[in-house]
Amino acid sequence: MERHYDVNDLAVAIGLAATVFSGYLLMTAANGTFQAAPPQQGATSQPTGILASMVWLQPALGQAILDQSLLERDGPRAITESATNLSRALVAQHRFGAAPENLSQIVEDKAARMKTDHEGRVQTVMGRAIVNFSQRGWRSGLVPSGFEPSEFNKRMIHATETMGRRLDGEFSSVWQPTLGRIIVDTSRELTALAAQIQERTGRAIMQVTQAQMRYEDARAANQYQLASVTTAIRRTTQLAEQFERLAVADGRTGERMARLAEPRSWPEIPVGYFIAASAALLGIFGGGLAFRSGRAEEETAADMKFEALQRVYRKIA
């Protein structure tokens, strides 16, 4: 049999709905139901703060490493070339070291070559003179037809010997001045050669020293630059880590303070308790309605049985 709700049931339902709705209105007024999410900062392409310095430190570190590689490649090469020039100069100086002691030998060799050249020239002149005498004798008919000695041959030999002695005398008259000139010229040549060798050796030593100094200065500057950039990167990384830890700590502290400072719907009572209480109240209301409906149906059935029994008793009576 269908259950019909009366005015009391309707009043109870309206009162319960008003109670629940009033509780939600109270919670909304005390704490709020919706909160706008904080705007998230979009990802930017350019880093800021401590990380921005890494954009400048990384190219500086790469340039320092590149300079070190070029220095290690070109520096020893320049020093090697300078050392090679120095070795050549020292070898030349060593070879020339005995030259001043052999000055007399050099002069003697030049004098011997001059004497040999003079004797060869005298023999050449005497031979040409004999040929000229013979040609003139043949043309004039003074040369005898046989091999017997003649007056012409005697005069030719005498003239040729006289020419040779004259050439020897001329050579002897200029021999001493020529020998002195040879000695002076040889000494000057040796002195100039020694000066050139000394200058070459000194220049080679200076080049080696300058190459080593330039290499050491460039290497020291590169090491200083590399150490400075490395130290800056290390300090920047440490500062970034410290700031990150501080930011994490500040964020946790801020969240804790926000949770402590945010308004509550009721002192020390979470919102979940209100929701659970509302659900329990709704459950009790629904259970009460169901229990009341079942009890009313039982009472109605009992009344119907009682009325049926009365009708039966009336018929019997």
Phi, psi and omega in degrees: 000138186286139180268130178252126179280140180262190183291327179295318178298318179295321179293320178296318180296317179295319179295318179296317179298319179295323179295312180297316181295323178294322177297319178294321177296321178296317178296320180295320180290330182276320188236337183088148182260326182234139176233132180291133179292138180297140180296132178274136179286129179292153179290127179259150181283336182259122177290153181234166177075221182295323182293339179295330179291334178294334178296328179269332183282326181296313175298323179296321178294318177297320178295320179296319178294320178296317178298322178295319179295316179295322180293318178293336179274316187271329183298305178299330179295315179295320178295321179295317178297317178295320179294325177295316177298321178295320179297319178296318179296320179293323177296316178297320179294322179294319178294326181278350184301327182269358183297314179299328179289334181263022179300317180297321179295321179296319180294318179297319179297317179294321179295319179296320178295323178295317178297317179298317178296322179294314179298319178296321178294320179297315179297323178295317180294316180295320178294320178295323179295317178299318179297318181295316177301316183295319180295318179293323179295318178296319180293325181271352180079019180274344181279128180290158181282333181263192181263004182288146180295148180224172180294327180295318179295321179296316180295323181294317180293319180297317180294322181292317178296322178297318178296320179294317178296324179295318178295322177295321179295318178297320179294319180293328181290332180254004184294312182296311176300322179295318178297318177297320178296322178298317180297314181296314181296320179295319178298317179296318179297316179295320179295316178296320179295320177296320178296318178297318179295319178296318178296318179297318179295315179297320178295320179295319178296318179295320178295318178297316180296315179296320178297317178295319180294316178297319179295316180294318179296314179296321180293319178296317178296319179294319178296320178296316179297315180296318179294320180296314181294318179297317178297318179297318179295318180296315179294321179297319178296317178297316178297320179297318178296318179297315179295325178294317177297319178296321179295319178296316179296317178296322178296317178295318179296319179296319178296319179295317179293323179294319178295323180286327186267349183290145181292144180247151178291330177208139184305123174063020178238114180294161180293330180300327178296320178298319179295317179296320179295321178296316178298319179296320179296318177296321178296318179297320180296315180296319178295322178296318178298316180296318180295319180292322180294318179294320180293321179295321179296321178295317179297320180295318179296321179295319178297319180296319177297320181294318179295320179296319179295321178297318180297321179295314180298323179295318179296318180296319181292000000 
